[in-house]
C-alpha cells in the first residue's frame, strides 16, 4: 500500500515549521507528501521549498480556493491508494502516521478516524480546548466521525463520495464525514493516532471560529442536538430579558441574575477537570458566553444565507 500525506496551507509561515518537523520525526514516513497552498501572501511557499528535502517525493501546488478545493486537488494529484490527511497549524505525534494507517492492513477498512489533543500556551487557550475538541472521556469510539486534523481513507472512497464539498469552507470535513455515515461505512477509531491542535490565541479569533463553524453547519442544513438546545435556551433567555426591561419586574430580574450565576457555575463544573488552573474560573464562563453567542449569530446568518441563495 502506498501512502500519500495530503495537506492544505494558507498563510502558515508561523506554524508550518512545527508541522514539517513533526512529519520528519514520524516512525513511518509517507511515500509522498502533497501540499496545496490556497494562495498565501506570506512566506509559506518559500519556507516549504527550502524544507522539503527530507522525503523523496514532495509536491507543492498553488491553487487558490477554500480548504475543500485544496484538499480535493491534493488528493487528486496523490498517487497513493491510502490518503492520510492533517491540517496546517497542527503538530503530529511521532507515531501518528503509523497508527492511522495500520488498520488498512485489512482490506475491509475504508476510513480511519484519528484523535486530537489541544496544545495550549496559557489558561485562556487551555480553557478554549474543551469547547472545540471532543475530550477523550467523551469519545464514543463506535461513532467517532473523522476530522481532517487526523484521518486517513482509501482514495477510492474519496472518489465514490465525490470529494470534499467545495461550497463549504469551515466544516467541509464534517459534511464529508456525514456522507461517509450515510453510505453505511463505519470509521475505525485509532485512539493513538494523535494530532496536537493549537487553540486560537485571542477572544476575537475564538469568536470568529465558532461563528464560522455554526454558519457552515446551518448552510449545510446540519443541526446538532447541542445547537438546537442552545438556540432554544437563547430564545428563552432573550424573551425573559425583554420582558424584564419592558415591565421592570424585579422578580424576573432576580431570576435572570440567578440564572446567570448558575450558567457560570455550570461552565466551570463541566470543564474545570480539563484545565485545573485558578484562571479557569474566569475563562471557562467567558468562553461559554462567547461560544454560545457566536453559535447563535452564526446559525441564524447561515440559515438566512441559505434561504436567500435558494431564492
DOVO-11556 format. One record per residue (C-alpha): residue in one letter; z, y, x. Coordinates in steps of 0.05 Angstrom, whole numbers, padded with zeros to 5 digits, always signed. Layout:
! residues N
AZYX/...
END
This chain:
! residues 311
X+00000+00000+00000/X-00020+00069+00025/X+00028+00126+00012/X+00008+00198+00002/X+00061+00252+00000/X+00037+00309-00044/X+00070+00378-00042/X+00053+00446-00073/X+00075+00511-00039/X+00073+00585-00055/X+00105+00638-00011/X+00152+00588+00022/X+00155+00615+00094/X+00231+00620+00090/X+00242+00549+00064/X+00184+00507+00087/X+00213+00491+00155/X+00272+00451+00128/X+00225+00410+00083/X+00178+00394+00141/X+00236+00377+00187/X+00265+00330+00134/X+00196+00296+00128/X+00193+00287+00203/X+00261+00253+00202/X+00242+00201+00149/X+00258+00129+00165/X+00190+00114+00135/X+00133+00164+00144/X+00077+00172+00093/X+00007+00152+00113/X-00015+00223+00097/X+00011+00289+00071/X-00029+00332+00024/X-00004+00404+00016/X-00036+00452-00034/X-00019+00525-00027/X-00025+00566-00091/X-00048+00629-00056/X+00012+00650-00014/X+00012+00721+00012/X+00065+00709+00065/X+00060+00667+00128/X+00067+00599+00094/X-00003+00575+00115/X+00006+00599+00187/X+00071+00561+00192/X+00041+00498+00162/X-00018+00499+00211/X+00030+00505+00270/X+00076+00448+00249/X+00031+00392+00224/X+00023+00352+00288/X+00079+00301+00278/X+00038+00259+00230/X-00034+00237+00238/X-00062+00259+00172/X-00042+00326+00142/X-00088+00361+00092/X-00074+00434+00077/X-00114+00463+00020/X-00112+00532-00013/X-00124+00530-00088/X-00099+00588-00130/X-00063+00570-00194/X+00003+00545-00220/X+00042+00484-00196/X+00006+00437-00244/X-00061+00457-00216/X-00035+00449-00146/X-00005+00381-00159/X-00068+00355-00192/X-00111+00379-00134/X-00064+00347-00083/X-00065+00280-00119/X-00140+00283-00130/X-00151+00291-00055/X-00099+00239-00036/X-00127+00173-00011/X-00063+00133-00023/X-00053+00088-00083/X+00021+00108-00083/X+00035+00182-00094/X+00103+00209-00073/X+00119+00280-00097/X+00171+00331-00079/X+00177+00407-00084/X+00176+00462-00033/X+00245+00494-00027/X+00277+00425-00023/X+00301+00380+00033/X+00294+00305+00035/X+00348+00255+00053/X+00324+00216+00114/X+00316+00152+00072/X+00282+00186+00013/X+00210+00161+00022/X+00233+00091+00039/X+00278+00087-00022/X+00229+00117-00071/X+00170+00073-00051/X+00207+00006-00041/X+00203-00012-00116/X+00127-00012-00112/X+00130-00079-00076/X+00129-00104-00148/X+00060-00093-00179/X+00093-00083-00246/X+00126-00018-00225/X+00086+00044-00245/X+00133+00102-00232/X+00199+00114-00196/X+00250+00169-00211/X+00289+00192-00151/X+00353+00232-00154/X+00371+00302-00130/X+00433+00339-00109/X+00449+00413-00104/X+00459+00442-00034/X+00495+00508-00042/X+00519+00560+00007/X+00573+00593-00035/X+00613+00587-00100/X+00562+00626-00141/X+00507+00576-00123/X+00554+00515-00129/X+00573+00537-00199/X+00499+00542-00219/X+00483+00470-00198/X+00514+00433-00258/X+00476+00479-00306/X+00409+00459-00275/X+00414+00388-00249/X+00436+00324-00283/X+00501+00307-00248/X+00509+00236-00223/X+00563+00216-00272/X+00519+00237-00330/X+00457+00198-00308/X+00433+00143-00353/X+00391+00100-00306/X+00355+00068-00364/X+00322+00132-00389/X+00325+00180-00329/X+00258+00215-00331/X+00225+00232-00264/X+00224+00303-00237/X+00174+00327-00185/X+00233+00343-00140/X+00238+00269-00128/X+00188+00220-00157/X+00133+00170-00139/X+00079+00136-00180/X+00015+00097-00175/X-00046+00142-00172/X-00078+00102-00229/X-00021+00124-00275/X-00036+00197-00259/X-00109+00185-00277/X-00091+00148-00340/X-00048+00206-00365/X-00100+00259-00346/X-00057+00292-00293/X-00003+00345-00300/X-00017+00393-00359/X-00043+00457-00327/X-00024+00500-00387/X+00049+00495-00367/X+00076+00529-00305/X+00150+00516-00303/X+00160+00450-00339/X+00095+00413-00326/X+00133+00354-00296/X+00178+00346-00357/X+00117+00347-00403/X+00084+00296-00358/X+00146+00252-00359/X+00148+00255-00435/X+00076+00229-00433/X+00099+00171-00390/X+00152+00157-00441/X+00102+00160-00499/X+00057+00107-00468/X+00116+00060-00462/X+00125+00060-00387/X+00197+00056-00364/X+00211+00091-00297/X+00253+00055-00246/X+00313+00096-00223/X+00322+00098-00148/X+00391+00130-00141/X+00388+00132-00065/X+00321+00168-00063/X+00356+00235-00057/X+00326+00304-00051/X+00370+00365-00039/X+00356+00425-00084/X+00375+00495-00063/X+00401+00538-00121/X+00378+00608-00137/X+00415+00660-00096/X+00425+00715-00148/X+00444+00721-00221/X+00377+00753-00238/X+00339+00695-00205/X+00381+00646-00244/X+00368+00682-00310/X+00293+00681-00297/X+00294+00607-00281/X+00330+00589-00346/X+00285+00635-00385/X+00221+00605-00355/X+00243+00533-00369/X+00262+00549-00441/X+00198+00587-00454/X+00157+00529-00426/X+00193+00478-00469/X+00181+00519-00532/X+00108+00527-00514/X+00103+00452-00505/X+00139+00440-00571/X+00196+00404-00535/X+00262+00414-00570/X+00320+00385-00530/X+00383+00370-00572/X+00426+00416-00528/X+00377+00474-00541/X+00379+00463-00616/X+00455+00464-00615/X+00453+00527-00572/X+00406+00563-00619/X+00450+00546-00679/X+00512+00570-00641/X+00479+00635-00620/X+00454+00650-00691/X+00523+00635-00720/X+00559+00680-00669/X+00507+00735-00680/X+00519+00733-00755/X+00594+00739-00746/X+00586+00796-00695/X+00541+00836-00741/X+00589+00824-00799/X+00648+00847-00757/X+00611+00911-00736/X+00588+00928-00806/X+00652+00911-00843/X+00702+00928-00787/X+00740+00866-00806/X+00798+00856-00758/X+00806+00782-00773/X+00733+00769-00756/X+00742+00807-00691/X+00802+00764-00675/X+00763+00701-00689/X+00707+00725-00644/X+00757+00741-00589/X+00789+00673-00594/X+00720+00641-00594/X+00702+00678-00530/X+00765+00653-00495/X+00751+00582-00518/X+00678+00589-00495/X+00701+00608-00425/X+00752+00553-00421/X+00700+00503-00445/X+00652+00524-00390/X+00706+00514-00338/X+00733+00448-00364/X+00666+00413-00367/X+00640+00434-00298/X+00700+00451-00254/X+00702+00380-00227/X+00635+00393-00193/X+00655+00458-00159/X+00731+00458-00147/X+00738+00528-00118/X+00780+00586-00146/X+00717+00629-00156/X+00691+00575-00204/X+00738+00604-00257/X+00694+00666-00256/X+00626+00638-00240/X+00625+00579-00288/X+00635+00622-00351/X+00587+00673-00322/X+00531+00621-00313/X+00546+00594-00383/X+00534+00663-00413/X+00472+00675-00370/X+00441+00607-00384/X+00454+00610-00459/X+00425+00679-00466/X+00364+00663-00422/X+00350+00599-00460/X+00358+00635-00527/X+00309+00690-00508/X+00261+00643-00473/X+00258+00595-00531/X+00241+00649-00582/X+00189+00681-00535/X+00157+00614-00522/X+00157+00595-00596/X+00125+00660-00619/X+00077+00660-00560/X+00052+00592-00583/X+00044+00616-00655/X+00004+00676-00632/X-00041+00632-00588/X-00053+00585-00646/X-00078+00643-00689/
END
